[in-house]
Structure formats: C-alpha cells, structure tokens
Amino acid sequence: MKNKIIQLLWIACCISCQSTTEQTPLVAKSTPFKVIVNPQITHQSIAGFGGANRMWGTQSLKPAEATKAFGLGDDELGLSIFRVRLSSNKKDWPIIIEAVKEANKNGVKVLASPWSPPAALKSNNSDVRGSLLPENYKAFKDYINEFIAYMAQNGAKIDVVSIQNEPDWKPTYESCDYTADDFINFLKAPGQIVGAKVAAPESLNFNQSMTNAILSDDVATKNIDIIAGHIYGGGLAPFPLAVQKNKEVWMTEFLLNLNTGNTGAAAWSTYSEAAKWAESIKMLVSIHDAMSNNWNAYIWWYLQRFYSFIGDGEQNTINGSILKRGYAFSHFSKFIRPNFVRIGVETPTTNYLKITAYKKDNQTIVVIINPELFTVKTVQLNGLTAKSATSYQTTETTTLVKTTLAINNNLVEFDIPPTSVTTIVVNN
C-alpha cells in the first residue's frame, strides 16, 4: 500500500518509460571542459548516504545482505546510514534487532522513524491518521526512550530518532497528523528524549514553512538536532535557517520505481535496462542537488527491493544480489564517507555536467554525473596537487570500470560518456 500511494505523487514528474538513447546520435562537445576544484572553499560536512530496512512484516535485513549494503570491499555498497521503523507495537521491536546490530558492526548510523505513536495515545485510538493528544506528549517521549533503551539492552544502538514520518501526508495506512505548532508544543512539553539525537519533521516534501516554524522557536530548537524531510513532489532547496541554527539537514526518504507501485501499472520486469538506467540517473541527480543545497545526508527508501540496491527475488531479480541502481548509488556512498566536507567546484559557463567535490585528510573525491545523451570530451580536472588519481565509471552497459588516470602538471584529463556517473578518487 505504501508504494502504491507514494507513486501516485509521481505520475506527472517521473521520467518517460521509454529511453531515447537509441534514437539520438551521440555528439561530442567542444574541448577542453575545464573544471577547477577549490579545497579552500568549504561547505557542509557529510553525515552519510543510506537506505531503509523493510518497515512492515517480519522481513528484515539479514547479515549477508547487510555486509553487501554496508561493507567497503569489492561488490559492497558502503551505505553509512540505515533507517528502521520505530513500531507503535512493542511486539515488533525484536524483528529489527539483528539488522540494527549488523549496521552497528559496520559503523553505520541508525535512524528510527515512527509511522504512528501507540494508538492508545492518539485522538482516534487508531494507528491510522488521528493526532497525538497533548496530554500524552510525555508518554510518547517515554515510549521512544523505552524503545531506545530496549534496543541498547539487546546490543542494538539507535543513533537518531524521528518524531513522526510524513506528518503532513494523510494516507489510509499507519500515520499520524502533526502541524508545526504540534511539533513545537511536543518539543517544549515536559520530558526529554534521551540516548539518541532527535530529527524532525520528516515532512512529505520538506515543507520549509513547517521546518522554519520549528526553528523559529528557541526552546523547540534546543530539543532537536537534525532537520529531516522527504522530497516527494518537491522540497529540494537550501535551508538557510537550519544552517544558521547549526542543525544538520537530512533527506530521509525518496523512491523512484518507474511508477510500478500504481494499480494496473506495467511490471518492473517489462521495462528495458535503458529505461531503468535513465531513472537511476534521475536518482543520482537528486543526490547531487541535495548535496549542492548543503544537505548532510541522503537516505533512499527500501535498500533491498527489485527496483533498488539489492534484489529481493521479485521481478526477475536474484535475492541478495547487488543491482545496477545499487552500484550507481555507491558512487556516492562508498567513496564519500562520513565527515568528508564538500568543497568548491568551478565549471565552464556552459556546463552539461553535475559535479560535486569532497575532501577529507589527503583524499579528494569528485563525482561527475552526465545526464545528457552526448559525450563530454577531455574534461580537465585542475586545482589539485595530486600524487595519484583513479576513476570509477558506470554507464548503462558498464559498472564501476576502474581506470588509473595520468597526472600531468597537476592536471587530470578524461572523457565523460553519455548518461553516466564517474567518481574520481584523488590522493594528494
């Protein structure tokens, strides 16, 4: 139900199901394409890139899949954030313990999001819709604290908790309605959430009026650590007030699956690899845009699903196998680790590429996405004192092709093929 309803939002804005790659000749653009990386210009610190556990039922990430999702070895994706559900029913809590412990073992931050408080604390005594009664604000904080403590007692650490998933979306499944004033009053009410950082409001399309209202209240602001939200239908923009208040900005959920969640839609397995890859490029561009807006984290929806990073055995996928979209995501997640800092990039006035750069210690990472249907020839990477440079490139037909780049007078040159993502690892 979750997938079906979410996809209704994207009928108008998802890409065409048919790729135009085969119909458009490739055109090499004029050379050179000069890019200057400037480590002296610094932006946000990166908290990580992640994906979500299955949220309902008894399926949860198993150790073998967790290793592929969180590991940094060959054929592993290096996700550094893992999102799980903080269930309104305590009987569900044990289901996620093993998966959370696997994330902990790999140094992965764990975010727990509730879809609803316990029904007994709400206005309609139901897990669906309704609101948290003000007289039960402290009781819900106590419930969240009990969850954090329970997980810790079982060797599973929760790093961040949200107050509510999509408080401004009114579905017919597990949910709860909040206004900005509700969040403010909840945060200011007696009781404190302890043992984990607090994220809010996780609105459907990162509603700035909601987040700015919370951040404009000094008392509420003291009780929140992370401004969180989703980007269904919009919301990709800078958050200057969050930066001013020294709050991290996390994108905690997004999903693209060629609208296959819609009733009567064609099955995922019926789409061409070209169509799937074109949508993966849209995913990568959304990550680029999030980073360019000074956001600190980007978290995809289910990390194990036929349209996602690791196959689940459905729609002609092999259960537990890494999918093309997972390798595409790893161009960010595997190379740009927590505490890297985004740095300055200068590009030509006519810029066909999506380029961001990051630095930590003596390593610089440059991610280049080409969403166009033509090759960009002889990209020149300048501004680095480089000892070595290696590129990892993925296209519709190739995956993480590794190439050692020649360095001449601190300049590295390479070509960027159409509809591709390239990560350059520079050791200084």
N, C-alpha and C positions, 0 to 999 in steps of 0.2 A: 504493500500500500504506500509506504514511504516513497519508493522510487516512482510509482505511477503518478502520485500527486505532484512531486517535485518537477517531473518532466513537463507537466502542463505549462509551467512557467517559461519553458524554453522553446515552445513551438515556433515563436516568432524570431528568436535570436540565435538558435543553433545553426551550424553550417549546413549547407546542402548535402544531401546524402550521396550525391554523385560527384566524384572528383573530376576536375577539369584538366588535370595534369596531362592526360593523354591527348587532349585536344589543343593544347597551347605549346608552340615551339619554345624551347629554352633559348634565352637571349643573354649572352654575356655582357655585363655592363662595362662602362669605360673604367680604365685602371689608371693609377692605383686608387684604392679605397683606404684612406689614411685614418687610423684610429689611434688616439693618444690616451694612454692610461695614466691617471694622475693620482698617485698614492697620497699626495699631500691634501687632497680634498676627501674628507671622510663623512660618511653618512651613518646609517643605523648599524647596530650590532645585530647579527643574525642569531635568533633563538633556535631555528631549525625548520626542517621540512618533514611532513609526516603524512600518516593515513590513519583510518579508523578501523577498529575492530567491528565484527558483526554486532549489531546492537540488540537484536531480539532473538529469542530462541536459545538453544543450547550450544550452537556453534560458536567457537571462539578460536583465535589464532593458536595453532599448535607449534611446538618447539621447532620442527623442521621448517615450517613456513616463516616463523619468527626469525630464524637465522638468515633466511633469504631476504627478509624485509629489512632487518636492522644491521646485518653484518656488512663489513667493508671489504671482504675478499672478492675474488672473481665471481661473477654471476650472483652478486648480492647488491642490494639497493641502497643501503646506508641511511634509511629513514631515521630521523633523530627525535621525532615526536610521535606518540601513539595515543589516539583518542578512544575512550571507552565510555560506556553508559553507566551513569550512577542510577541504578534502578530504584523505582519507588516501592519495590517489594524486596525485603531483605533476603528472601529465599533465592533471589537471583544473584546475590553478591558472590557466592563461591564460584560461579561459572567463569568469571574473568580472572581469577587469581593466577592461574598458570600463565596466561598470556601477559599479564602485568609483570610477573616475575621475570619472564623472558625479556621483556623490554628493559627492566631494571638491570639485568645481567649485561646488556649491551649499552648501558649508559644512556638510555633513551628516556626523555621526559614523558610522563604520562598525564594526560588531561582527562578528567572525568566530567561528563556533562549529563545533567538530569533532563529528561523529557517532561517529567512531572514530579512534584512533591507527592508524598503519600496521599491517597485520596481522602483520608480522614482529616487532613489539614486544609482541605480546599472548600470553596464555596458551594460546589455541586456534588461533593463526595464521590468524585469520579476521576479516573486518570486522564479522561478526555476533556479538554477545554476547562472552563471554570478558572478561578483565581485562588491564589494562596491568601487565606484570611489573615488580616493584620495581627490578630491576637495569636496567630500561630507562627509568626516570623521567627521567634526564638526557638520554637520547637523544630522548625525546619533547619535552622542552623545547627541545632543539637543532632539532628538526623544526619546531616552532612558530616559533622565531626565524628559521629559513630561509625559512618562508612569509612572515613579516612583511618580511624583507629583500628577498625576490623581488618582492613587490608594490611595495615602495618603489622598487626599481630600475626598475620599469615605470611609475612615476608614479602609483601607486595606494596611498594611505595607509590603513593599518588602525589604528584608534584603540583598539579594545578586542578582546582575545581571550578566549574562554572555554576552559576545560579540557575540558569534556565536556557534550554535550547530553543531558539526561534520564538521568542515571547510575543512577537508581532505577527505571527502566522497562525491562522485559525483553521487547522485541519480537522479531520474526523478520526484521527488516531491520537495516541498518547501526547499530551500537550498541556500547556498552562499559559494563561494570558497575563502579561505584565505591561504596564505603562512605564514611562520614565519615572514618574512620581512613585510608582510601586517599588521600583528598584532603589530609588533614593531612600524611601522610608524603610525598606528592608535592610539596607546597608547601615542606616542610622539607628535601627532598633536595638534593644538590649541583646547581648550575646555576641560572640565573635567566632568566626570560622578559624580553626587552628590546625596546624600541621601541613598546610598546603597554601599556595598562592591562590588568589581569587580572580576569576575572569568574568566579565560581563560586557554587554548584554547578550551577545550571540544573536543579534537580530538577523532577519532573513536576508536583507540586502544592505547590511552595515549602515543602518539608519543613523546619519550624523546628528539629527535632532535629538535622538534618544541618547546617544553616547555623550554629546556635548552637554545635555541637561544634567547627566550624572556627574560629569567632570566639573560642572559649574557650582556644584555643592561641595564645599571644602570638607565637611565631615564625611560625606559619602565617598569622596575621592580618596581619603585616607584609608578606607577599608576595601579598596580594590587595587589590584596590581597590574592587571592586563585588560586592555580594551579588545574585545573579541567580537567577531561578526562573520557573516557569510556573504557570498556575492551572487546570489540568485537574482538575476534581473537588474543588477546594478551594485553600486557601492564601492567600486574601485576608485579611490581618491585619497589624497593626503589627509591626515588627521592632525592638523597643527596644534589643536588644544591638547590632544593626548601627548604630543611631543613636549609641549610647554609644561605639562604636569608630570613629566618623566614617567609616563606609562608606556609599556610595550604595546604594539598593535599586532594582534594575531588574526589571520584569516583561518577559521577553524572548520569550515566545511564548504566544499564545492564538488559538483558532479556533472560530467558530460557522458552520455552513453547513446548518442545518435537517436535520442527520443524513444528508445526501445522500452522504456517504462510505461509508455502510453497504451491505453487499451486499444487493441487491434493493430498495434504497430508491427512492422516487419521485425523479424528476429535478428539479433546481433549477427548471427552466423551467416545471414544472407547478404551482408554488406561486404564490399570489396576491401582489401587491405589499404587501398588508396584512400577510401572514404574514412576508414578508421584512423589512418595516419594524419589526414587533414584535420580531424578533430583533436588528435593529440597535439598538433601544432597549436591549436587554439588554447589548449590547456597550458602549454609552455608559455605562450604569450601572456596569459593571465598571471602566471608566476612572475614573469618579467615586469608586468605592470605593477603587481603588488610590491615587488622589491623597489621599483623606481619611485613608488609612493612612500618609501621609508617604513614599510611594514617589516616586522621582525620574524614572522613565521607564516607558513602556508601549509595547510592540512587538507588533504584530499578526503573524500568520503571512503567507503569501504576499500581497504587496500587489497583484499582478496575477493575478487569478483570477476566474471568473464569479461567485463568492459574495463578492468582496472589494471593493477600492477602484477598480481599473481592469480593464476587461473583457479577456478573453483570446480572444474569438471563439467560445467554447463556450457552450452553454445559452442561446442567443439573445442573447448579449452581443456588442457590437461590439469587436473587438480594438483596444485603445488608448483606448477611451472611458472617461471617469470615470463610475463607478456611484454610485447613491444612497448606498450604505454609505460610499464614499469621501468624499462631501460631508459625511456625518454625522460621520465621524472628524475631518474638517478643522475642526470646531467647537472642537476642542482643538488639533490640530497646527498649524493655520495662524495661530492667534491667540496661543497661549501658547508663546512661543519659549523656547529655552534661556536659562537664567539668570533667567527670571521666578521670583518667590518666591510660594508660596501664602500667603494672608493670611486673617485671621479673618472668619467669617460668622456672624451671629446670625439665627435664624429663629423664627417662632412655635412655640409648644409643639406644636400640631397642624401638622405640616409634611408636605405632599404632594410636595414637590419635592426634587430632588437638586441642591444648589447648592455650587459651589466658586468661590473668587475668587483672583486672582493679580495681582501688581504688579511693574512694572519702570519705573524712572525716573518719568515723569509719566503713565504709562498704567496703567489698571486693567482687567482682564478678568474678567468674571463669566460662568460657564457654568451654565445652568439646564436641567435635564432634567426633563420631566414624564412619568413612566412611566404615569400614570393615564389613565383614559378620560373625564375631565372637564376643563373649562377652569378654571384658577385666575385669577380676575378681579382686576384692579387690584393687581398686585404693586408694592410701593413699595420702591425701592432708595434707602437712606439711608446717611449717613456719609461721603459724598464731596463734595469741593469741585470740582464738575465744570464745565468750560468747554464740553464737547460730549459727547454720548452717542449711539451708533449701535447698533442691534440687528440681528443676523443670525439668521433663524429658519428652521428646517427641520421640516416635518411629513411625513406620508405622501404628501401631494399637492403640497407646495411645497418649494422648495430654496433655502436661503440668501437669503431675502427680506430686503432691506436697508431699514431704516427709520431716519430721523433722529428721535430722541426729544427731546421738550420737557423742559427743565430748569426747575423752579420751586422756588425756595428750597432749592437743592441736593438736590432730591428728583426722582427719575425714576419715572414710572409706566408700566406696560404690562400686557398680558394674556398669559398663557401657555396656548396651546391644548393639547388632549389629545395624548398620545404625541408629544411634540415635544422639540426641543433648541433653545435660544436662547443665543446668545453676545452679551453686551453689552460694547462697547468704550467705555471712558470715558477721555477725555483731560482731565487735571486742569490 
